[in-house]
Amino acid sequence: MAVNQELKEMLLNSIPQKPPFRFIDDILEISDDYVVGKYTYKKDEFFYAGHFPGKPITPGVIILETMAQTGVVALGMYLEFKKGNPLDKITLFTEAQVEFLNTVLPEETVLIHGKLIYYRKNKIKTSVEVKKEDGTKVAIGELAGVGVIK
């Protein structure tokens, strides 16, 4: 389901991660059981200077964080909003099993597809896939988190 602008802005503004550690630019679709987000890695991201000098690639841990911010945090916040709860929680990792399939270079855009596995008692688990705009798979996995009040 496409996201109206008001809902999109509310969700993006509520995500607790802020620049330079925010890796979600847009929420393209969201529903009770899935989310699609988008992020473009800028060439001046803080991590490229050291990973790797002269041949920068996006670190796997940053791709993992990108997966979590869309597939766990944004979807979890949407589900909390739908229940009428305030968007005042920080989601902490509890589990991540990820396989990296390809590299991401500076200036590349990825689409993050998260599908709900379960959401109960403030805990969320999702299946997340990251693809480049041309459809090349970058990473797949399952991530889980728990929401805690700020």
N, C-alpha and C positions, 0 to 999 in steps of 0.2 A: 504494500500500500504506500503510495506516495505520501510525503510528509508536508503538511501545510507549513508555511513560513513561520508562523507564530510558535507552533510546537517545536519546530527545528531549532529556532533561536533559544527557546526556553531550555531545551535539552542540552544544547551546546554550551550555553552559559552556566549550566548547573554541573557540568563535568568538573570534578575537583582538580584534575591536572591542568596546569596552565603553562603557557610558553615560558621557557623553551622545551618543556616536557609534555606538550599536547600534540598528539599525533592523529587527530581527526579534524578534518577541515569541514566536512559536510556529512549530513545524514540524508541519504537518498530515499530510503524506504525503511519503514518500521511497522511492526504489527505485534500481536501478542506472542508470536513464536519465531520471529526473525527480524534481522536488521541488516541494512546495507549502508556502509559508510565509505568515505573517500578521503585519501590523504596524498598530498604531493610533497615529497622530500625535497626541501630547498637546498641549493648547493652550499649555503652558508650555515647549515645545521652544525651545532657545536661538536658533534662526534666525528665528523668527517676529517677534521685536521689530524687526528691520530689513527684513523681506521680506514684506509691506510694511506699515509702521505704519498701523494702523487698518483694514487690509484684508489680513490675512495669508493667504498661500498657500505651499504647500510648494515650495521651490526645486527646479528640475529636477535639479540636482546631488545633492540629497538623495534624490530618487526614484531616480536612477541608483545611488547607494550602496545603497539598499534592494534594488534589483534584484541588485546584486552580492553582497550579504551572504547572500541566499537562493540565488540561481541559480548562483553561482560558488563562494562560500566554503562554505556548508553542504553543497551537493552534493559538492564536491571532498573535504571532510573525511569525508563518509560513504563515498566511494569508497576513500579511504585506509584508513579503519577496516576496510572489508570485505577489504582486502588484508593486514590485520594490522599495518599501520604505526601508529606513535604519532601522536597528533593534536597535533603540536608545530610546525606550519608556519603562516606568515602568507602569505596569497595576495595578490599584487600585480597590479594591472591591467596588461594588456598591450594591450588593445583594447576599444573600446566604440563601437557604432553604434546609436544609440537615436533613436526618434521619439516625441515627446511629443504626446499626443492630447487630454488633459484636465487640469484642475487638481485638486489635492487640498487640502482645507481642514483646519484644526485639528479634531481629534476624529474625523476620518474614518479608517476602517479599509480597508486594501488587502490583497488576496490576490496573492501573487507566485508565478507558475508558471514554473519553469525546466525546460527539456528539453535533455538532453545532446546536443551535436553530436559532440564527441570528448573523450577523456581519454587522454593518452599522455605518457610521459616528464615527469611532473609538471606538465603543461600541460592546462588545461581550457577548453573553449569551449561556451557554452550559448545557446540561444534563450530569451529571458525576456519574459514578458508580465505587466503589472500591471493589475489590475482593482479597482474599488471593490466593496463587498459587493453592490451592486445589479447588478453585471455591466458597468458602464460601463468601457470600456477607458481606461487612463491613459497607458500607455507600452508600446512593444514594441521589441525589439532583440536584438542579439547581443553578448555580452560574453565576454571571455577573460581568463584570468589564469594566473599561474604560482606554485606554492607554493615558499616558501623557508623554510629552518629558522630558527627564532627565535634 
